[in-house]
Amino acid sequence: MAYVAIADRDHEIEHHDPQTFITKYVWSQDHKVIAVQYSLTAIFVGLIALGLSAMMRLQLGFPDQFSFINPENYYQFITMHGMIMVIYLLTALFLGGFGNYLIPLMVGSRDMVFPYLNMLSYWVYLLSVIILVASFFVPGGSTGAGWTLYPPQAIMAGTPGVDWGILLMLASLAVFIVAFTMGGLNYVTTVLQARCRGMTLMRMPLSVWGIFIATVLGLLAFPALLVSAIMMLFDKTLHTSFFMPAISSMGVDPGYTGGSPILFQHLFWFFGHPEVYIVALPAFGIVSDLLSTHARKNIFGYRMMVWAIVAIGGLSFIVWAHHMYVSGMNPYFGFFFATTTLIIAVPTAIKVYNWVLTLWEGNIHLRVPMLFAIGFIFTFIHGGLTGLFLGNVTIDLPLSDTYFVVAHFHMVMGVSPILVVFGAIYHWWPKITGRMYNETLGRWHFWMT
């Protein structure tokens, strides 16, 4: 007969201290709460960027009726819209939001390896958002240098927000990178060291693979942006000449000598193109899991999908200069980057084929998450095909600085990831909230989107 220990009735029972609202939902070290904090903050700042986009579209569509948007404001709107959407919304939402929520649950860990560091990463991220939003209210307003912040325009007299605006933007980026590093080290360590028994790397869900490789890319690429932000900050405040050549600004010699604006472009795009896949790879993984779940079928070619994610991540570091074909680079240099750009399309195409083959003869349930996942495939294919044109040097030269590039970028980095965000929220909504979403309203949401 088994012996069952019975608690001593005379022994005082120990209870955990009751949690207050502050300790449970504000200073929380629970990965789920931190994920919700990241997501709500990212969505809030994303709504600001959406409002800026709406005002720009109104100005373009009805220039006579919306003449209150002057050229300086337009440059400021487009700068803040682009930077918020790419960095503060999509990166934070996919890695800080979905990464925090999904990784421990999917690898069988109780929480992140470093819960306190995880909590700090959110509050540092929030600080970066506060600094960014504060730039709207300083004298001169936010920076209007364009979302790529190219020098010498970014810090020359006459550029909107050249005083406090650009300083706060650079400071905000530096703080954001610190927050990302805190969170990123947590994600990587948790995946490598805190998986449950039997959860080998080749058994992990593709959502975790996408977030894991994207985090590695960020840890390797964001330092280039951090260095360039600090160097530009020095150029602005200490009059160093890292990026600023000898120029005359509005009839005044600012005293710069020998800097290289092209150096900034190399540093920025060394970060900038992996950033595309920092957003795209988690989306790829989540879409794979959505398709597999709602087709009632294992993902086709799981190992091939994993190696495609790894290959895309590795190749993303040797394609950055295709953004700089018009900068006057050596033609052989351009040929190399054109070749690597076209090569990276191969593992990406493998993923698309495997998604289609997963649907083939599957028991497909066209619920709302599945609709968004299929919608992602269509929009991503359109965005990817336009990228093949831009990867070719001879075609890219006349298309540079046209709406063709803007359309390609928004299809790949705007429309497609946002569809995945919607699909993932619907898919895991019952898990997150304990409530089921309304299927009819969800379908209306999809078709309106």
ABEGO torsion letter per residue (X at the ends): XBBBBBBBAABBBBBBBBBBAAAAAAABABAAAAAAAAAAAAAAAAAAAAAAAAAAAAAAABAAABAABBAAAAAAAAAAAAAAAAAAAAAAAAAAAAAAAAAAAAAGBABBABAAAAAAAAAAAAAAAAAAAAAAABBGEBBAAEAAGBOAAAABBGBBGABAAAAAAAAAAAAAAAAAAAAAAAAAAAAAAABBBGBBAAABBAAAAAAAAAAAAAAAAAAAAAAAAAAAAAAAAAGBBAABBBBBBGGBBAGBBGBBAAAAAAAAAAAAAAAAAAAAAAAAAAAAAAAAAAAGBBBBGAAAAAAAAAAAAAAAAAAAAAAAAAAGBBAAAAAAAAAAAAAAAAAAAAAAAAAAAAABGBBBBBBAAAAAAAAAAAAAAAAAAAAAAAABAAAAAAABGBAAAAAAAAAAAAAAAAAAAAAAAAAAAAAAAGBBBBAAAAAAAAAAX
